[in-house]
Amino acid sequence: MTTRRSLILQAMAGAMLATAGPALAQARTVGAIRVDTARLAAQGWGPRSQEIKRDLERQLATTLAPMIRRGGPVLTVTVKGVWLASWAGGGGGGKPGAGGASMDNFDADYVLTGPRGEVLGQWTILSTIGSDSGGAWYRPDVDQRRVAALIENNALWIRRYLGG
C-alpha cells in the first residue's frame, strides 16, 4: 500500500541519489591499476614477487572489469606481505583445544587517487584464508595455488570496498 509518507521518503531518497550520483560514480570507477611488490622481494620472495605482481594485476583487471573506465581514478596497490603457513592442511582435528587451522595471509594497501592527486579512498586489506585453500598439499604447485587463492580473495575485498 502506497502512503503519502512512503511517497515523500521515496522522493527524498531520489533527490539524495541525484545529488550524490557523480561522487558515487567516480568512486566506483578505476582508470588504471598499479601494483608494487618491492617489499615482497625484500622479504625473500625474490623473482616470485614479480609473478605475484602480474597475477594481482591480472586478477584485479578481471575482478574490477565492470568498474574500469578510461581516464578514471588510479588504484595503487602496495603489497606489504604474503605469509604461507608452514603446514598446508586442515585444522586441529575438530576437537576443542586441539588448535586452530593453519592460515595463509596477504596484506596490501589500496589507494584510489583522482586526476589531481587527491585521495578518494584508501583501504588496508589483510586476507586470511585457510592454508588448504590451494587444494591437495601433495601437488607440486600447491604454493602457487595458495597464493592465487589469496590474491583472488584480496581482489574481491577491494571490489566490495569500491562498491562493486
C-alpha positions, -999 to +999 in steps of 0.1 A: +000+000+000+014+034-010+011+061+016+019+098+014+048+091+038+063+065+016+060+088-015+078+116+004+105+092+015+110+079-020+112+114-034+138+124-007+159+093-015+158+100-052+169+136-046+198+124-024+209+099-050+207+125-077+230+149-059+254+121-048+254+104-082+286+120-097+305+113-065+294+077-063+301+072-100+337+085-096+343+063-065+331+033-084+354+036-114+390+028-119+411+041-148+444+023-141+458-003-117+493-001-104+508-028-082+541-025-062+556-057-048+590-043-039+585-052-002+580-089-011+613-091-029+630-077+002+612-103+023+627-131+004+602-138-024+628-129-050+616-133-086+583-147-073+574-112-063+572-102-100+549-132-106+527-121-077+526-086-091+515-098-126+489-122-110+474-095-088+473-070-118+455-097-139+431-106-111+422-070-103+416-063-140+393-092-142+375-086-108+371-049-114+363-051-151+328-036-148+343-006-130+372+002-153+367+034-173+394+052-193+405+084-175+391+072-142+410+073-108+442+053-104+442+024-080+476+019-065+483-013-046+513-018-023+517-054-012+531-054+022+535-091+028+525-127+019+528-153+045+521-190+039+517-213+068+543-240+071+517-267+070+491-268+043+461-287+056+431-286+079+429-275+115+431-291+148+411-323+141+378-310+152+384-313+189+381-283+212+415-272+223+433-291+195+445-259+179+433-238+150+436-242+113+469-231+097+462-198+079+478-180+049+478-142+048+481-115+021+485-079+033+480-049+009+473-012+010+450+002-017+448+039-025+424+054-051+436+088-064+418+112-086+432+132-116+447+160-094+463+135-070+436+138-044+429+106-023+394+094-030+397+064-007+423+041+010+420+007+025+443-018+041+431-054+033+445-084+051+432-115+035+434-145+058+423-179+044+430-215+053+462-230+040+442-258+025+427-232+000+452-243-027+438-278-027+458-310-022+490-304-002+510-330-021+507-314-055+539-297-067+522-264-074+504-261-040+521-229-030+513-212-063+476-222-059+476-209-023+490-175-034+464-174-062+436-180-037+449-152-015+451-128-045+416-137-055+403-131-020+421-097-017+407-086-051+372-095-041+375-074-009+387-043-028+358-047-053+335-047-023+351-016-008+348+002-042+311-006-042+311-033-069 
